[in-house]
Amino acid sequence: MSTQRDSTRSFSSRLVTTSLRRLLALAVAAAGAAGLVSPPAHAVGTRSFQLRSLEDLKGGDLTGVSVDSDGNVRAGLTLGATPLPDATSIWSSAVLPDGTVLLGTGSEGKIYRVSNGRVTLAATTGQMAVSALAVAFNGDVIAGTFPEGKLFRLPGGAGNGGPAKLFAELPGTEDVWGLAYDPRARVLYAATGSEGKLFRVDAAGKAQVYFDSDEPHLMCVAVADDGAVYAGSNGKALLYKLTAPGRATVLYDFDADDVKAIAIAPGDKGGAVYAIANEYPEAFAPPKRNKSGPPSPQPARASKPGKGVLMRFDRRGVAEKMMSDDDTHYVSLGLGEDLMPFVGTGAEGQLYTVSDNHVARLVADTDERQVGAFMMAGRRRFIATTDPAVFHEVRGVGGASAVWTSKVLDAGLRATFGRLTWRSDGALELETRSGNTESPDSTWSPWSPALAAPGDVKSPPARFVQIRARWGRDPGAVLREVKLSFVTDNARAVVTSIEAAPKGQPKPSRSNLPPSGGEAPKPVSALQITWKVDNPDQDDLRYRLSYRMEGQSTWRSMLKPGEKVTRAEHVWDTTALPEGEYRILVEASDELANPPERTQRHSLESGTVLVDNTPPVFRSLALQGRRLTGEVADGLGPIARIEVSIAGLDEWRPIFPSDGVFDEPVEPFGADLGAIVPPGSHLLAVRAYDSAGNVVTRDIEAR
């Protein structure tokens, strides 16, 4: 005699993913070929490009203009451009009393002279690069090099293009990264690697170790008016302060990889110490000799730029972060006439300054990769860049040539441009141009007639647009904000796939087979429906969901009256539905962003979804001795699992069907339970699951 216990009810669903991308593409192509594509409608939602911050305004071409962190664009530096034809990288610079500029390069360790707009070769060192230059003893110029750690001397900075005279060799040194001259003590300090030593060198070239750090490289050195020496390291990025030989304290431990450069204000002006430090994607690796070409322009880094920070330290050593950039590392550092710091970047060849109240200003944006050296004070001001090597003389500030050009602005789809407005102090003229390529080329429209006051844009509809402003009418004008309104073509949102899975259960993996055995699925009566939509113009969408039983033609709404679905998901309660296979229809409409006559719709039908809320049944169940036989059936199937247990014990053992595979809605089975059921009288429980997790349990007595 057997009895049937209570059973739970649930449903099952098959994961469904259907895509119509290829069919849609073919349909559009066919319609276009037949001349049947109607002119696209326009979305009602007007959007705008608003450029008001440093990040917004600095991304384009800044010819003779500067941009600060408050979003103000002014006429900036007017730069010349003198290439160094035989050089690719500039590492260092020095300015002589007569205004002549010496540039240390990475082209076979050559030193170039720039005077009166002409570039000539001053000297060669035979090294890979001239990494440091300093005007030192009686106006002589000392050049530091690598990879042999040598110092060379150019008397008075003069040179006829021949080999430079060797001044000193620093024992145990491979790289000279920084030089600083102390005119009061008449000694030169050299920061070196790869043993992280700081050397003190006298006028005769005699070198002594002034400080032996625990770091692999000392990258920079500077001397304050009071004779204190500051050095920065690579490795732990430590900023040292030295007051006597070997007597060093750590002024600051940067959360970075190196301290790249140091600049110190005069003591009567506050004596502030500035330092730039960088964090890199990869570890530091000095360039080595390369027979196939010149060395890299800076110590070898990953192609991705690092992150830079500028810190200031007052007389007490109190640190204050002045500026930082997560998109580029800092390469060069110096002070301007007003003793405000300037920083040259290692990406995009830009020069920044920052005020005491932390307003950062981009003052120059060159076409080269990085700013290797610069001078923004004294008789000769310049910016020397790398990749390629170019000497940019600062010729002045402002002028009719000052032009700000925005980055290329992407509307995402073809757009019709409306009103161009801006806020400014003073008179400016703004223009636009448009095109359908990401980079402006000959297919773009010409620059539009200039607008002296806000007005409608005359550039033709296109996906991309640029804006530029000219300072010709008022060199003192300040541009503060730019806004351009536009409306994109109304592209239809397309439902690309639909998925259905039991709510609260993880989605089955598409790449791996499900595990054998494990826990049986738990019955759930709610279906989590999700879908994906390609929405090119990002209109707000509304979704309508319907269902029909397989074999029927009538679609029935899945939603309650007045229910609005705007997210690409919905929970469908299938408790009251007859069991069987269903299909789901999802319609996407952009009616929330467009009037009725311009609304676009698209719908997609899912594959079959199984709704199973009924447990299987035992058609037969018998036990002869320890031999169990029977047959279990389900209305939809397949049967997924059969188990047996001795009543009272929570230990279930699996039984296989007669054919060894659970793959049909009716499965006969037979099993010898001798190894499971010991001699004697026992009450056995036998249960069966369908693929939806619905379960039926029967009892049978073993004697």
MOVEN-V681068 format. One line per field, one symbol per residue. phi: phi as a letter, one per 30 degrees, with the letter a starting at -180 (. if undefined). A space follows every 10 residues. Layout:
# MOVEN-V681068
phi: ???
This chain:
# MOVEN-V681068
phi: .bbcddbcca bbbcdbbbbc eddddddddd ddddicdded dcddddcadb cbceddccdc cccibbbcdd iccbdcdccd bcdcdcbcbc caabcdedjd ccbcbcchic ccccahiccb dcabcicdac dabbdbehid ccccbbccic ccbceiidac jcddddcacc diccbccabb ccdddhbccb cbbccicccc bcddidcbdd acdccdbcca aacdddjdcc bccckchccc bccaeicbbd dacddacacd abbbdeddcj idccbcbbcc dbddbedceb ddlddddbee bddddcbcbc cbbdedidcb dcabbdcacc cbbacdedid dbbcccbihc bcbbddcidd bdcabddcdb cdaabbbidb cabccbhddb ccddclbijd ddbcbdddcc dibebcccdc bacacjcbbc bbbbaccdce bddddddded cdbeaddcdd eadcbbbbbc cddbecdbcc abbbdabded dddcdcabbb aedicddddd cbddddiidd dcdbcbcdcb bcbccechdd cbccbbbbde jccdccddcd eidccbcdaa ccdceddddl cbbcccccbc ddcbdedcdc babbcdddbd cbccddbdda abbcicccbl bbbbdciddc abbbbdejcd bccdbdddci bdbbdbbdba adcedccdej cbcccbbbcc ddjdbbbbcb ccc
